[in-house]
Amino acid sequence: MFEEVTLRPASEVMRESAPVLDKDLPLSTVIERIEKYKTDRAILTEDKRLRGILTFRDVIFKLGTVRTKQATPSGMHASSFMSEPVMHVPSSEPLMQALRIMDELGVTSVPVTEGEKPVGIVSRWELADIIKDLPAAADVTVRDIMRSFPVSVNLQTRILHVRQLLLQHNLSVVPVMDEGEFIGVIGIDEVFEIFMKYYELSRGEPKRVTPLKYVIVSSAIRLRPPKVEPDSSAAEAADKMASYRYRAVIVVDNGLPVGYVTGLELAKLLLKGV
C-alpha cells in the first residue's frame, strides 16, 4: 500500500498549496499572500523560473540578525530571506523522489516543476491528507514514528531564547511547562507572529512598544495544540495535523509531552514502507 502511493507521479499528489511569487516583491506582500493560503511558505521565482523558497523559519532567523533589526517587512525584499538553491522534483517523477529530498535535507516541502517553472508543491499537508486515509497507516503507532523533545520552556522564557532553541535543535515546536504541568506549546508559527507584530508596531510608536528582548512565552503560547497518545495510529496523527492545520502533533502520555510528529516523520513513514 505504501509503495503504491510513493510510486505515483508527483503531479498527482502536488497541490497549489503555496503561493508562487516573484522574489523581488516586498517581504510584507509575500507574507500577506502566504497567510491567504493558510500556509507558512512561498515559492519564489525569477522570470517565472524557480529561484528559491521562503518560510516562516527563514523569516524569524534572518529578522533576528543585526542588519535587519531596524528594518520593517515592507522595506525588505523576499529575496533577502529565501533559501536557495532549492531542491525540486519534475512533475513526472514519483512522489518517492520528493520524500527522499525531505528525508535527506530535513525539510517538509518540495516544489514540483515542469521545466524550470514551479507548478505546485508537495508539503506536509499533502502527506497528511494521504496518510490519514491510508489503511496501512492505521497499523503503525505514533510511538514508532515520533521524535522526542530535547528541551522545554516555561511561561517566563523569553521569545528570543525560544527562537534560539528552535533553530539550534531544528525544532518546529517546544512544549511549555508550568510547575511540572504541560500547558501548551510555542513554535515557529507563534514566534513568527510575535516578530511580525513587533516589527510592524515598531514602525509607528516605538516608545510604547516593549522591546522584543523582553517579550516572553506567555504572550504567544498555543494552549490547545493537536494531541495524540503514543499508542494512537499514524493515521490519527496525520488526521489531526490536517484538521488543525498545525505543523506538529504533540504526543502526550499521562498528561506529559513525550514527543511530536511533523511532516518530516510522515515523509519518513512513507519511505520506510517502500
C-alpha positions in Angstrom: 0.0 0.0 0.0 2.8 2.4 0.9 4.6 1.5 -2.3 1.6 2.2 -4.5 1.4 5.7 -3.1 5.1 6.6 -3.3 5.3 5.5 -7.0 2.6 7.8 -8.0 3.8 10.8 -10.1 4.4 14.0 -8.1 1.9 15.7 -10.4 -0.9 13.5 -8.9 0.0 14.4 -5.3 1.0 18.1 -5.5 -1.3 21.0 -4.9 -1.1 24.7 -5.4 -1.0 25.0 -1.6 1.7 27.7 -1.5 1.8 30.9 -3.5 4.3 31.3 -6.4 5.6 34.9 -6.3 8.4 37.0 -7.7 11.5 37.1 -5.5 11.8 40.9 -5.7 8.4 41.6 -4.1 8.4 43.2 -0.7 8.5 40.8 2.2 5.3 42.2 3.6 3.5 41.4 0.3 4.8 37.9 0.3 3.7 37.3 3.9 0.2 38.6 3.1 -0.1 36.1 0.2 1.3 33.2 2.4 -1.3 33.9 5.0 -4.1 33.9 2.5 -3.1 30.4 1.5 -3.1 29.4 5.2 0.4 28.0 5.0 3.9 29.1 6.1 5.9 29.3 2.9 6.1 30.7 -0.6 7.8 29.5 -3.8 9.9 32.4 -5.2 10.7 32.8 -8.9 12.8 35.0 -11.2 11.5 35.4 -14.7 8.9 32.7 -13.8 11.7 30.2 -13.1 12.1 28.6 -9.7 14.7 30.5 -7.7 14.1 29.7 -4.0 11.6 29.2 -1.2 10.8 31.4 1.7 9.4 30.0 5.0 8.4 31.4 8.4 11.6 29.8 9.8 13.7 31.8 7.3 12.0 35.0 8.4 12.5 34.6 12.1 16.1 33.5 11.6 17.0 36.5 9.4 14.9 39.1 11.2 17.0 38.4 14.3 20.2 39.4 12.6 21.9 42.7 13.2 21.4 44.1 9.7 17.6 43.8 9.9 16.9 44.8 13.5 16.0 48.4 12.5 14.2 47.4 9.3 10.5 46.7 8.6 8.9 43.9 6.5 7.6 46.5 4.0 11.0 47.8 3.5 12.7 44.5 2.7 12.5 42.1 -0.3 11.6 38.5 -0.2 14.9 37.6 -1.9 16.8 38.6 1.2 15.1 35.9 3.2 14.7 33.0 0.8 16.6 29.8 0.9 18.4 29.0 -2.3 19.2 26.9 -4.3 16.1 24.8 -3.6 15.7 21.1 -4.5 12.7 20.3 -6.6 11.2 17.3 -8.5 9.8 17.2 -12.1 6.1 16.6 -12.2 6.6 13.3 -13.9 8.9 11.9 -11.2 7.4 9.7 -8.5 6.5 11.0 -5.1 9.3 8.9 -3.7 11.8 11.3 -5.0 10.2 14.2 -3.1 10.1 12.1 0.0 13.8 11.3 -0.3 14.6 15.1 -0.6 12.6 15.8 2.5 14.3 13.0 4.4 17.9 13.9 3.3 17.5 17.7 3.8 15.2 17.6 6.8 12.6 19.8 5.0 8.8 19.5 4.9 8.1 20.6 1.4 9.4 20.2 -2.1 8.4 22.3 -5.2 7.2 20.4 -8.3 8.3 21.7 -11.6 7.7 21.5 -15.3 11.0 22.5 -16.9 12.2 25.4 -14.7 8.7 26.6 -13.9 7.1 25.7 -10.5 3.6 24.2 -10.9 2.9 23.0 -7.4 4.3 21.7 -4.1 4.4 18.5 -2.1 4.2 19.5 1.6 3.2 18.2 5.0 -0.4 19.0 4.2 -0.4 16.7 1.1 1.3 13.9 3.0 -1.1 14.3 6.0 -4.1 14.0 3.6 -2.6 10.9 2.1 -1.7 9.1 5.3 -4.9 9.8 7.2 -6.8 7.7 4.8 -4.2 5.1 4.2 -5.2 1.7 5.7 -1.6 0.7 6.3 -1.1 3.8 8.4 -3.7 2.6 10.9 -1.4 -0.2 11.8 1.5 2.0 12.7 1.6 3.6 16.1 2.7 7.1 16.8 5.3 5.7 19.2 7.1 4.1 16.2 7.5 7.4 14.3 7.6 10.3 16.8 10.6 12.3 17.8 11.3 13.2 21.4 11.6 16.8 22.7 15.2 17.7 23.6 14.2 20.8 25.5 11.2 22.6 27.1 10.4 26.1 28.2 8.2 27.9 30.7 5.9 30.9 30.7 8.7 33.3 31.6 11.2 32.1 28.9 12.0 35.0 26.5 10.8 34.7 22.9 14.3 35.3 21.6 15.6 32.3 23.6 12.8 30.2 22.1 13.9 31.3 18.7 17.4 30.2 19.5 16.2 26.8 20.7 14.1 26.2 17.6 17.0 27.0 15.3 19.7 25.3 17.4 17.7 22.0 17.7 15.9 22.2 14.3 12.6 22.1 16.1 9.1 23.0 14.9 7.6 23.4 18.4 8.7 23.3 22.1 6.5 22.2 25.0 5.6 24.8 27.6 5.7 23.6 31.2 4.4 25.3 34.4 5.4 23.7 37.7 5.6 20.2 36.1 2.3 20.6 34.2 2.1 20.6 30.4 0.1 23.7 29.4 0.8 24.2 25.7 3.4 24.7 23.0 5.3 27.5 21.3 6.8 27.1 17.9 7.8 28.7 14.6 4.3 30.0 13.9 3.9 31.7 17.3 7.4 33.2 17.3 6.7 34.4 13.7 3.5 36.2 14.8 5.4 37.9 17.6 8.2 39.0 15.3 5.7 40.4 12.8 3.8 42.2 15.5 6.9 43.7 16.9 8.4 44.9 13.6 5.1 46.4 12.5 4.4 48.2 15.8 8.0 49.5 15.9 7.3 51.5 12.8 4.6 53.5 14.5 5.1 54.4 18.1 8.3 52.7 19.3 8.2 54.3 22.7 5.1 52.3 23.6 6.4 49.0 22.3 8.0 46.5 24.7 11.4 45.7 23.3 11.4 42.3 21.7 14.1 41.1 24.0 11.7 41.3 26.9 8.7 39.5 25.3 8.1 36.2 27.0 6.3 32.9 26.1 3.1 33.8 28.0 2.5 36.3 25.2 2.4 33.7 22.5 1.7 30.3 23.9 -0.6 28.0 22.0 -2.8 26.4 24.7 -4.6 23.7 22.6 -2.3 22.1 20.1 -3.3 18.9 18.4 -2.5 15.9 20.6 -2.4 12.1 20.4 -1.2 9.4 22.6 1.8 7.1 22.0 -0.4 4.2 21.0 -2.5 6.3 18.6 -2.1 5.4 15.0 -0.1 7.3 12.5 -3.3 7.8 10.5 -4.9 9.6 13.5 -1.8 11.8 13.9 -2.0 12.7 10.2 -5.7 13.4 10.5 -5.0 15.8 13.5 -2.3 17.6 11.6 -4.6 18.1 8.6 -7.7 19.1 10.5 -5.9 21.5 12.9 -3.7 22.8 10.1 -0.8 22.9 12.5 2.8 21.9 11.8 3.2 19.4 14.6 1.1 16.9 16.6 2.1 16.6 20.2 2.4 13.1 21.7 1.2 13.1 25.3 1.5 10.3 27.8 -0.2 10.6 31.2 -0.6 14.3 30.6 3.1 14.9 29.8 4.6 15.7 26.4 6.8 12.8 25.3 7.3 13.6 21.6 5.9 15.1 18.5 5.1 14.3 14.8 5.8 16.6 11.9 5.6 16.4 8.2 9.1 15.0 8.2 8.0 12.0 10.2 5.2 11.5 7.7 7.7 11.5 4.9 9.9 9.0 6.7 6.9 6.8 7.3 6.0 6.6 3.6 9.7 6.0 2.7 10.0 3.2 5.3 7.0 1.4 3.9 8.6 1.0 0.4 
